[in-house]
Amino acid sequence: MKFLRFLLYAVLTAVLCFSACTRRVVYEVPVSPPPAALTEVDARQMDFEDDQDPASLLLAIDRSLMYFDGPGRGQVFEMGDKRIGARQIKETLIALRNIFSSGLSSEERNRRIADEFFIYRAVGQTGDGDVLFTGYYEPVLEGSEVPTDEHRYPLYRVPPDLVVHRISAHETGITRMENGRSVPYYSRRDIDVDGVLRGKGFELIWVSDPVELFSLHIQGSGKIRLEDGKMLSVSYAQNNGLPFRSVTRNMLDNNQIARSDSGYRSFKVFLKTKSESELFDILSYNERYIFFRFVDGEPLGSLGVPVTPDRSIATDPAYFPQGAPAFIRMRKPVFDAAGNITSRIGFSRFVLNQDRGSAIKGPGRVDLFCGFGDQAQATAGTIKEHGEMYFLLKR
């Protein structure tokens, strides 16, 4: 009996040690999300006004339906005190689609939504329903399929030595093997400054501007315009498993930039004044590195379906149901002909939860996909608004 107890103790000790050691390589063990990320509210007094055309909403809904007809068919989510499956979210999407394709008046649409759906409000970061919204977009970079004097900054495909470990339903660890042991994957400094991947055949394409390339890493997808005018689309394929850290916030905290230089466009202008060595030293503070792949057509979100401008959002999948419809309220910028913001106005709209982002963590953060081109960049770069978010569930 003593031998059996000793053997059991030894096995448990080894298992716990192995688990702790392997998880400590990249992440701490993730904390389970609180059960009240969403709370049910009375929808009868809500106005479900939508500021966009119905066609874009129907398109975004159809893309979520594609997900639930494919890889999402077995998903299970928490909404308030309910545990729901893919079938219920699919029924919710179909019901909302029917309402918006019926040409109803605003009053009738509000009544139908209140009658046919449970409405759940995101509790936000502090439990009061306040959600911070930012925006992202699809940038365009000048590039070449071969390295040149002008195009010398590579996008890398996923290296074959990168190993992905499943930690939980929403978390993975990423490592590589070195001398027979698992170690963290290379950091941004290792890759961009020390060149550990350089010349190994992992380059996907080369671009001309390292600041715009860093922006592409933040946005996750974009287009590369070749010298002959041909456009290629690239999208997120994997990351190096190291944490995302805000370069702007770090420089603000250390008084290295003025607050007037911390806006999206202003900070890019500031970065472009730096020498290459200074620039890479600054950017290396963000250890997270993104690997890319070519895609056909529109950018793909984390669900593997295209994201829709002004209709797709990125949230933390540990808290909110992927692919589900949501309703948001916040402010948006209004621009003059020169691209200057003249005002900010309140709006509301239905969106689909179809993406995630490395900086979008917790129940109080949302990233709105603003689309492609200069206008989308201007909008995304100026959104930092507090608002509200609600999820729908068919009764």
C-alpha positions as CSV (number, residue, x, y, z in Angstrom):
1,M,0.0,0.0,0.0
2,K,2.8,2.4,0.9
3,F,4.4,1.7,-2.5
4,L,1.1,2.4,-4.3
5,R,0.7,5.7,-2.4
6,F,4.3,6.6,-3.3
7,L,3.8,5.7,-6.9
8,L,0.6,7.8,-7.1
9,Y,2.4,10.8,-5.5
10,A,5.3,10.5,-7.9
11,V,3.0,10.4,-10.9
12,L,0.9,13.4,-9.8
13,T,4.0,15.4,-9.0
14,A,5.5,14.7,-12.4
15,V,2.3,15.6,-14.2
16,L,1.9,18.9,-12.3
17,C,5.5,19.8,-12.9
18,F,5.3,19.0,-16.6
19,S,2.0,21.0,-17.0
20,A,3.5,24.0,-15.1
21,C,6.8,23.9,-17.0
22,T,5.2,23.6,-20.5
23,R,2.6,26.3,-19.9
24,R,5.2,28.7,-18.4
25,V,7.1,28.6,-21.7
26,V,4.7,31.1,-23.3
27,Y,1.7,31.9,-21.2
28,E,0.5,31.8,-17.6
29,V,-2.4,29.5,-17.1
30,P,-5.4,31.5,-18.3
31,V,-8.0,32.7,-15.8
32,S,-11.6,31.5,-16.6
33,P,-13.8,34.4,-17.7
34,P,-16.4,35.6,-15.2
35,P,-19.9,34.1,-15.7
36,A,-21.5,37.5,-16.1
37,A,-19.8,38.8,-19.2
38,L,-23.3,39.4,-20.6
39,T,-26.4,40.3,-18.7
40,E,-30.0,40.2,-20.0
41,V,-31.8,43.5,-20.4
42,D,-35.3,44.6,-21.3
43,A,-35.4,45.4,-25.0
44,R,-38.8,47.0,-25.1
45,Q,-37.5,50.5,-24.6
46,M,-34.5,50.2,-26.9
47,D,-34.3,51.8,-30.3
48,F,-32.5,49.5,-32.8
49,E,-31.7,52.1,-35.4
50,D,-29.1,51.0,-37.9
51,D,-27.0,53.6,-39.7
52,Q,-25.8,51.3,-42.6
53,D,-27.5,49.8,-45.6
54,P,-29.3,46.5,-45.0
55,A,-27.4,44.8,-47.8
56,S,-24.1,44.9,-46.0
57,L,-25.8,43.4,-42.9
58,L,-27.3,40.6,-44.9
59,L,-23.9,39.8,-46.4
60,A,-22.3,39.7,-43.0
61,I,-25.0,37.5,-41.6
62,D,-24.6,35.1,-44.5
63,R,-20.9,34.9,-43.8
64,S,-21.6,33.9,-40.2
65,L,-24.0,31.3,-41.5
66,M,-21.2,29.9,-43.6
67,Y,-19.1,29.5,-40.4
68,F,-21.9,27.6,-38.6
69,D,-22.5,25.4,-41.6
70,G,-18.8,24.5,-41.5
71,P,-16.2,24.6,-38.8
72,G,-18.5,26.3,-36.2
73,R,-21.2,23.7,-36.3
74,G,-20.1,22.1,-33.0
75,Q,-19.4,25.3,-31.0
76,V,-20.9,25.9,-27.6
77,F,-21.1,29.3,-25.9
78,E,-22.2,31.0,-22.7
79,M,-24.7,33.9,-22.9
80,G,-25.8,35.2,-19.6
81,D,-27.0,32.2,-17.6
82,K,-27.6,30.1,-20.7
83,R,-25.3,27.6,-22.4
84,I,-26.1,27.7,-26.1
85,G,-25.0,25.8,-29.2
86,A,-24.3,26.7,-32.8
87,R,-27.9,25.7,-33.8
88,Q,-29.4,28.5,-31.6
89,I,-27.0,31.1,-32.9
90,K,-27.8,30.0,-36.5
91,E,-31.5,30.4,-35.7
92,T,-30.8,33.8,-34.3
93,L,-29.0,34.8,-37.5
94,I,-31.8,33.6,-39.7
95,A,-34.5,35.4,-37.7
96,L,-32.5,38.7,-37.8
97,R,-32.0,38.2,-41.6
98,N,-35.7,37.8,-42.1
99,I,-36.5,41.0,-40.3
100,F,-34.0,43.1,-42.3
101,S,-35.0,41.6,-45.6
102,S,-38.7,42.3,-45.1
103,G,-38.6,46.1,-45.6
104,L,-40.2,46.8,-42.3
105,S,-40.6,50.3,-40.8
106,S,-38.3,51.3,-37.9
107,E,-41.2,50.9,-35.4
108,E,-42.2,47.5,-36.6
109,R,-38.6,46.3,-36.7
110,N,-38.0,47.5,-33.1
111,R,-41.2,45.6,-32.0
112,R,-40.2,42.4,-33.8
113,I,-36.7,42.5,-32.3
114,A,-38.0,43.0,-28.8
115,D,-40.6,40.2,-29.2
116,E,-38.4,37.6,-30.9
117,F,-35.0,38.0,-29.2
118,F,-33.4,37.9,-25.8
119,I,-31.0,40.9,-25.5
120,Y,-27.8,40.7,-23.5
121,R,-25.6,43.7,-22.7
122,A,-21.8,43.4,-22.4
123,V,-20.8,44.2,-18.8
124,G,-17.6,46.0,-19.9
125,Q,-14.4,46.1,-18.1
126,T,-15.8,47.4,-14.8
127,G,-19.3,45.9,-14.8
128,D,-21.1,49.1,-15.7
129,G,-21.6,48.3,-19.4
130,D,-18.9,50.7,-20.6
131,V,-17.1,49.2,-23.6
132,L,-14.0,50.7,-25.4
133,F,-14.2,50.6,-29.2
134,T,-11.3,51.0,-31.5
135,G,-11.1,50.4,-35.3
136,Y,-9.0,48.4,-37.7
137,Y,-8.7,48.5,-41.5
138,E,-6.9,46.8,-44.4
139,P,-3.8,48.8,-45.4
140,V,-2.1,48.9,-48.9
141,L,1.7,48.5,-49.1
142,E,4.0,48.9,-52.0
143,G,5.8,45.6,-52.6
144,S,7.8,43.2,-54.8
145,E,7.9,39.4,-55.2
146,V,11.7,39.6,-55.1
147,P,13.9,41.7,-52.8
148,T,15.2,44.9,-54.3
149,D,17.0,48.0,-53.0
150,E,13.6,49.6,-52.4
151,H,11.7,46.5,-51.3
152,R,13.8,44.9,-48.6
153,Y,11.5,44.4,-45.7
154,P,10.0,40.9,-45.8
155,L,6.6,39.4,-44.7
156,Y,7.3,35.9,-43.4
157,R,5.2,32.8,-43.9
158,V,4.8,30.5,-40.9
159,P,8.2,28.9,-40.2
160,P,8.3,25.1,-40.0
161,D,9.9,25.1,-36.6
162,L,7.0,26.9,-35.0
163,V,5.0,24.5,-32.7
164,V,1.4,25.2,-31.5
165,H,0.2,23.7,-28.2
166,R,-3.4,23.8,-27.2
167,I,-3.8,25.2,-23.7
168,S,-7.5,25.8,-23.5
169,A,-10.5,26.3,-25.8
170,H,-9.4,29.9,-26.4
171,E,-5.7,29.9,-25.7
172,T,-2.7,28.3,-27.4
173,G,1.0,28.3,-26.6
174,I,3.6,28.7,-29.3
175,T,7.2,27.4,-29.0
176,R,10.1,25.9,-30.9
177,M,12.5,23.1,-30.0
178,E,16.1,23.9,-29.1
179,N,18.6,21.2,-28.0
180,G,15.7,18.9,-27.3
181,R,13.7,21.2,-25.2
182,S,10.7,23.5,-25.8
183,V,11.5,27.2,-25.7
184,P,9.6,30.5,-26.5
185,Y,9.5,31.3,-30.2
186,Y,11.7,34.2,-31.5
187,S,10.7,37.7,-30.6
188,R,10.3,40.7,-32.9
189,R,13.8,41.8,-32.1
190,D,15.2,38.4,-32.9
191,I,13.5,38.4,-36.3
192,D,13.8,42.0,-37.4
193,V,17.0,43.1,-35.8
194,D,19.0,39.9,-35.4
195,G,17.7,38.4,-38.6
196,V,17.2,34.8,-37.3
197,L,14.8,33.9,-40.1
198,R,16.6,35.9,-42.8
199,G,17.6,34.1,-46.0
200,K,16.0,30.7,-45.0
201,G,13.3,30.8,-47.7
202,F,10.4,31.8,-45.4
203,E,10.0,35.2,-47.1
204,L,6.5,35.6,-48.6
205,I,7.0,39.0,-50.2
206,W,9.0,42.2,-49.7
207,V,7.7,45.7,-49.0
208,S,9.2,49.2,-49.1
209,D,8.1,50.7,-45.8
210,P,8.9,49.2,-42.4
211,V,6.4,51.5,-40.6
212,E,3.6,50.4,-42.9
213,L,4.7,46.8,-42.4
214,F,4.4,47.2,-38.7
215,S,0.9,48.6,-39.2
216,L,0.1,45.5,-41.3
217,H,1.2,43.4,-38.3
218,I,-1.3,45.3,-36.1
219,Q,-4.2,45.2,-38.6
220,G,-3.6,41.5,-39.5
221,S,-4.4,41.7,-43.2
222,G,-3.8,43.9,-46.2
223,K,-3.0,44.3,-49.8
224,I,0.4,44.5,-51.5
225,R,0.6,46.5,-54.7
226,L,3.3,45.2,-57.0
227,E,5.4,47.5,-59.3
228,D,3.2,46.4,-62.3
229,G,0.0,47.4,-60.5
230,K,-1.1,43.9,-59.6
231,M,-2.7,43.6,-56.1
232,L,-2.1,40.7,-53.8
233,S,-4.0,40.0,-50.6
234,V,-2.2,38.8,-47.5
235,S,-3.8,37.7,-44.2
236,Y,-2.8,36.6,-40.7
237,A,-1.6,33.0,-40.6
238,Q,0.0,32.7,-37.1
239,N,1.9,34.6,-34.5
240,N,5.0,33.9,-32.4
241,G,3.1,33.4,-29.2
242,L,4.7,36.3,-27.3
243,P,2.6,39.1,-25.8
244,F,1.3,42.1,-27.6
245,R,2.6,45.3,-26.1
246,S,1.6,48.8,-27.2
247,V,4.6,50.7,-28.5
248,T,2.7,54.0,-28.3
249,R,1.7,53.5,-24.7
250,N,5.3,52.6,-23.8
251,M,6.7,55.8,-25.3
252,L,4.0,57.9,-23.7
253,D,4.7,56.3,-20.3
254,N,8.4,57.0,-20.6
255,N,7.9,60.6,-21.9
256,Q,9.5,59.8,-25.2
257,I,6.6,61.3,-27.2
258,A,4.1,64.0,-26.6
259,R,0.4,63.1,-26.3
260,S,-0.1,65.1,-29.5
261,D,2.1,62.6,-31.3
262,S,0.3,59.5,-29.9
263,G,-2.6,59.5,-32.4
264,Y,-2.5,56.8,-35.1
265,R,-1.5,59.0,-38.0
266,S,0.7,61.3,-36.0
267,F,2.6,58.4,-34.5
268,K,3.2,56.9,-37.9
269,V,4.6,60.3,-39.1
270,F,6.9,60.3,-36.0
271,L,8.2,56.8,-36.6
272,K,9.0,57.7,-40.2
273,T,11.5,60.4,-39.0
274,K,13.6,57.7,-37.3
275,S,16.6,55.9,-38.7
276,E,16.2,52.2,-39.4
277,S,18.1,51.1,-36.3
278,E,16.1,53.6,-34.1
279,L,12.9,52.4,-35.6
280,F,13.4,48.7,-35.1
281,D,14.6,49.4,-31.6
282,I,11.3,51.2,-30.8
283,L,9.1,48.6,-32.5
284,S,10.9,45.7,-30.8
285,Y,9.1,46.7,-27.5
286,N,6.1,44.8,-29.0
287,E,7.4,41.2,-29.0
288,R,4.4,39.9,-30.8
289,Y,5.2,39.0,-34.4
290,I,2.7,38.1,-37.2
291,F,3.2,35.5,-40.0
292,F,1.2,35.9,-43.2
293,R,-0.3,33.9,-46.1
294,F,-1.7,34.8,-49.4
295,V,-5.5,34.8,-49.8
296,D,-7.9,35.3,-52.6
297,G,-10.3,38.2,-52.5
298,E,-11.4,39.8,-49.2
299,P,-9.6,39.7,-45.9
300,L,-10.5,36.7,-43.6
301,G,-11.4,37.0,-39.9
302,S,-10.5,34.4,-37.3
303,L,-13.6,32.4,-38.2
304,G,-12.1,31.7,-41.7
305,V,-14.8,33.8,-43.5
306,P,-14.4,37.2,-45.0
307,V,-15.0,40.2,-42.7
308,T,-17.4,42.9,-43.9
309,P,-16.5,46.6,-43.7
310,D,-18.5,48.4,-40.9
311,R,-20.3,45.2,-40.0
312,S,-17.6,42.9,-38.6
313,I,-16.1,43.2,-35.1
314,A,-13.3,41.6,-33.2
315,T,-13.8,40.6,-29.6
316,D,-12.2,38.3,-27.0
317,P,-13.6,34.8,-27.8
318,A,-13.3,33.8,-24.1
319,Y,-16.1,36.2,-23.4
320,F,-18.4,36.6,-26.4
321,P,-19.9,34.1,-28.8
322,Q,-18.1,33.9,-32.1
323,G,-20.2,34.5,-35.3
324,A,-23.1,35.9,-33.3
325,P,-25.0,39.1,-34.1
326,A,-24.6,42.1,-31.9
327,F,-25.8,45.7,-31.7
328,I,-23.4,48.6,-30.9
329,R,-23.8,52.2,-29.9
330,M,-21.0,54.7,-29.9
331,R,-19.7,57.8,-31.8
332,K,-18.0,58.1,-35.2
333,P,-15.9,60.8,-36.8
334,V,-17.2,63.2,-39.5
335,F,-14.5,64.4,-41.9
336,D,-14.2,67.4,-44.2
337,A,-12.9,67.3,-47.8
338,A,-9.3,67.6,-46.5
339,G,-9.7,64.6,-44.2
340,N,-9.9,66.6,-41.0
341,I,-12.4,65.6,-38.3
342,T,-15.1,68.2,-38.0
343,S,-17.3,66.5,-35.4
344,R,-18.2,63.2,-33.8
345,I,-21.8,62.0,-34.0
346,G,-23.6,59.2,-32.2
347,F,-24.7,56.1,-34.1
348,S,-26.0,52.6,-33.6
349,R,-25.7,49.5,-35.9
350,F,-26.0,45.7,-36.0
351,V,-22.6,43.9,-36.4
352,L,-21.3,40.3,-36.5
353,N,-18.7,39.0,-34.1
354,Q,-16.3,37.5,-36.7
355,D,-12.8,38.3,-35.6
356,R,-10.3,38.5,-32.7
357,G,-7.2,40.6,-32.1
358,S,-4.1,40.2,-29.9
359,A,-4.8,43.6,-28.2
360,I,-8.6,42.9,-27.8
361,K,-8.9,41.3,-24.4
362,G,-11.6,41.1,-21.8
363,P,-15.3,41.9,-21.8
364,G,-14.8,45.6,-22.4
365,R,-12.9,45.8,-25.7
366,V,-14.2,45.8,-29.3
367,D,-12.4,46.4,-32.6
368,L,-14.6,47.5,-35.5
369,F,-13.5,46.6,-39.1
370,C,-13.6,49.8,-41.1
371,G,-12.7,48.4,-44.5
372,F,-10.1,49.1,-47.1
373,G,-8.3,52.3,-48.3
374,D,-7.6,55.8,-47.1
375,Q,-11.1,56.6,-45.7
376,A,-11.1,53.4,-43.8
377,Q,-7.6,54.2,-42.4
378,A,-8.7,57.6,-41.4
379,T,-11.8,56.3,-39.6
380,A,-10.0,53.4,-37.9
381,G,-7.1,55.5,-36.8
382,T,-9.4,58.0,-35.0
383,I,-11.8,55.6,-33.3
384,K,-11.3,55.4,-29.6
385,E,-14.8,55.7,-28.2
386,H,-16.7,54.4,-25.2
387,G,-20.0,52.9,-26.0
388,E,-22.3,49.9,-25.5
389,M,-22.6,46.4,-27.0
390,Y,-25.5,44.0,-26.9
391,F,-25.8,40.4,-28.2
392,L,-29.0,38.9,-29.6
393,L,-30.4,35.4,-29.0
394,K,-33.6,34.0,-30.6
395,R,-36.3,33.2,-28.0
